[in-house]
């Protein structure tokens, strides 16, 4: 179910090829819009970002963007007159326009199914929910942020642009619509968290980060973190550091205390994946509660929020990069 949600279909690339063409006809726009509407949220935002990459927002027309953002109307009644009342006329209400996202709502249905299903053992269900939560942060939120940053950048540069005011207004509405959808996605994450918390009350906390790096390399990593003051050696010994990364969580009470803020921590975890080839899931860290940073216990939402929309790199990123590359050179 989760795998199929994130798997790209052949039709995706066919639609992208049409959108990459020049001077789309009205019939092509109509066809693309209909096919986009059948896409789930993840493929919708991937297609939008791919289109922005190939054409850039400056070259995209409102007609092309309307394949993704539908202008709709709602009635706004004046003088608190309600729609079911008989004593109102056309002068008492106005029509307001707003943008909606042209995709098929599928993610919340998947979450609701997992939350209510009796199909899986509780431990398996918890694992699936943790995995889905990680996918949402690393895919859905990331795609939304990429799209939003593109529109924000476009609007920020309008002073040096000859774009018409209609497209600028449209883009500002898009940014607002994307912000609203981010709030909806955060509500979905809260539902997942609530279910995971309920499972934690009846299931022992079991698991492992599956770090297969040699112990000597982990000792070197600890030493480099200590030398650069990225770890609190008074609270975390070298043995505890290795124990957290390699042992089963239920077999120890050790905690890694890192001297990093949320953005530095995300950078560190990402570079461990990029250079050393193993991925430590941030939702799993939140679940295990055995790695902390300057903000205390790791909260996935806080970690991902800290990096979103930030152009300036985190403080001391070069040093974090050096540490992980140094370990990579010894592998």
N, C-alpha and C positions, 0 to 999 in steps of 0.2 A: 504493500500500500504506500509506504513512505518512498520506497525506491521508484515506483511508477510516477509518483507526484513530481519527482525531480528529474525524471528521464526525458530527454528531448526527443521529439518525434520528427519524422522526415518532413512532415508538413510545415514544421517550424521554419526550416531552411528555405522551403519554397516560398513562403510568405515574405521572408527576409529578402529573397532575390527580387520579388516584385517591388517591394518598398525601396530597394536600392536603385531602381530604375529612374529615369528622368521623365518629367511631365506625365505623371500618372493620370489616366483618364478617370472620369466619374465612375464608370463601371468597375474599374480596378479598385478604386477607393472603397466602393460599396462592398466588393468581394472581400477585400482585406479586412474591413471593419467587421464583417460577419464572421470571418475566421478567427480574428483576434478575440471576439466575444466568447468563443468556445475554449480559449486558453485558460489554464489556472493562473493564479497570482504569480507564481515563480516564472513561468514561461512568458507571461505578459511583460514583466519588468526586464527580463533578459532581452526580449525582442526590442523593447523600447531603447534600452541602452546600446544594443548592437546598431540600431538605426542611427542613434545620436553619434556613435563612433564613426560610422561610414559617411554620414552627411553633415553632421554638426547641427546644432539648433539654429544657427544663423542661416543655414540653407534650407531648413525644413519649413514647409508652409503650414498654415493653420489647418488646411485641408488634410494634409498628411498626419498631423498631430491629432486630428479629430478621429482617427482610427483607434486611438487609445483613450482619448478624453471626450466624453459625450456631453454636450450641452443640453441640460434638461430644465424644466420649469416647475415651480411649485407656487401655490397660491398663498399670498400673505394677506390676512384680513385686517383691516384697519378698525380702530375704535373697539377692539376686543370682541368683534362680532364673530361668532362661531359659524362654521360652514353649514351646520344642520339647522340653523335658525332660518325662519321664513322671511323675516323682515330685513332683508338686505338686497342691494342691487349691485350692478356692475361698478358703480362708483365707490363702493365700500371695500373693494379688495383689489390688489395688484398682483401681477405675476413677477416672481423673482427667478432669475436664471442661476444655475450652479453647474459645476462640472462633476461628473461621476466617472469612475474608472470602468473601462469596458472589458472586464474579465469575468470568468466564471468563478464564483466563490466556492472553493474546494477545501482550503486549508482548515477552516473552522469545522467543516463536516468530518474531516479526518480526526481532528482533536476530539470532537464530541464522541465519535465512535470509540476511540481508544479509551476515553474516560469512562464510558458506560459499558464497554464490552466485558463479557465473562469468558471470552475465547482463550485468553492467555493466563498462565500462572502469574501471580502478583509480581514476582521478581522479574519475569520476562517483560511484563507490561511497564514496570518502572524503567528498565533498560531502554525500551522503545521510546518512552516519553523523554528520557534524557537525550537520546540520540536525535529525536525530532526537534527538541529545543535547541540543540547545537546546530542543526541544519537551518533552522529558522534564523538564528543569529548570523550564521556565516553565509547564508544565501539570500533569504528574503530581505532582511534588514539591510544587508550590504547593497543589494540591487536598488532598493528604494533610495538609499543615501547617494548612490552614484547618479541616479536620475535627478534627484533634488539638487545636488551640487551643480549639475550641468545647467539647470534652469536658473539657479541663483547666480552662477557665474555670468550667464547670458544677460540677466537683468542688471547686474553690477556694472557691466560694460556698455550700457546703452548710451552713455554720454558720448562715446566715440563711435556710435553706430548710427546708420541711416534707417534703422528699422522703424516701421510704422507703429503708432501707439496701440493699435488693435492687438498686434502680436505681443507687445510688451504686457498689456493688460491680461491677455490670455495666459501668458507665462506666469504671471503673479498668481493667477487663479490656480494654475497647475501646482505651484508650490504649496498653496494652502490645502489643496486636495490631498497632496502627498503627506502633508503633516497630519491631516485627519486620519488617513489610512494607517500611518505609523502608530497613532493612538489605538486604533482597532487591533493592530498586531500586538501591542503591549497588553491589551486585554486578553488576547488569546494566550500569551505567555503566562499571565496570572492564573488562567484556568489550568494550564499544565502544572504550574508550581503548586497549586492547591491540591491537585490529585497526587503529585509526587509526595507532598507532605503527609497526606493521608496514608499513603503506602508505607512511608517511613516509620509510622507508628506501629506497624504490624510485621515489618520485615527487617531483619538485621541489616546493617549497612555493610554490604560486601562489595568487593571490587578490587581493581588493580589498574595502575596507569600503563602497565605493559611497556615500560621503558626498558629496552634491551641493550642499552649502552653499557660497556664494560665498567666495572667498579672503579678502576684506576682513572678512567676518563671522567667519571662522575666526581672523583676526588679532585681532579684538576679543575673541573667546572666550579666546584665549591670554593677552591682556593682563589680562582679568578674573581668570583663574586665577592669573596671576603676582601681581597686586595682592593677592589674598586668600591667597597662599602655598599654593596647591593644586597647583603644578607646580614642579619643580626647574629653574629657568632656566639653571643652570650645566651641566646635563646635556642639556637639550632646548631648542634654539633655536626661534624662531617658524617658520622655514622647515622644520625637522625635524618640528614639530608638524603642519603642513599636509601635508607629504610622507607621513607615516604614515597620515593620514586619507583622503587622496585618491589617492595613487599605488599602483600595483601593488606588492605586497609584495616581489616578486623584483627590483624595480628599485632598491632602496635598502637601507641597513643602519641607518636611523634608528630610534630608540626614544623613545617618550614616557614620561617619568618623572614620575608624579603623586605628590604629597604627600597621599595619601588612604589611610585604612585600607580594609579590605574592604567594610565596610558603607557608608562614604561613597562608595566607587567604584561599588557597585551602585546607590546613590541617584542618582549623577551620570549613569550610563548610562541608567537608567530615565527620568529627567527629560529627557534628550536625545531619547528616543523620544517621550515624552508631549508636549513643547512644540515640538520642532523637526521631528517627523514622520519621523525616520530611526532605524532600529534597528540597533545594533551588537551582534551576537551574542557573548555572553561565551565560549562554546566556540570561536568563531572567533578571538577575542583570544588565548585559550590556545594555539590552534593556530599563529597567526602569530608569537607571542612578540615583538611589537613595542610593547606597552603594558605598563608595570609600575607598581606602586604601592608603598607602604611595605613590603609583605610580599614584594616582589620580583616574579617572573614571575606573571602571573595564572593561577590555577587555578580552573576553574569550580566544582568541588565546594566549595572553600573560600569562594568568594564567596557561593554560595547558602546554605551552612551558616551563614555569619555573620549572615544576615538572618532565618533561620528561628526562629520562636518568640519573636522580639524585639518587645516592645510599645513600649519607649522608643525614640524616633527616634535616628538616629546623630548624633554631635557635629557641630555647624555645618551642620545640614541646611538651615537658613534661608538661609545664605550660598550654598550650592550652588543652592538654588531661585532665589535672586535672580539669580545669574549666568546661568542658562539662560533665565530669563524676560526678562532684559535683552537677550539675543541674539534671542529671539523677537520682541520689540518692534521690532527693526530689520529683520526679514524682510519 
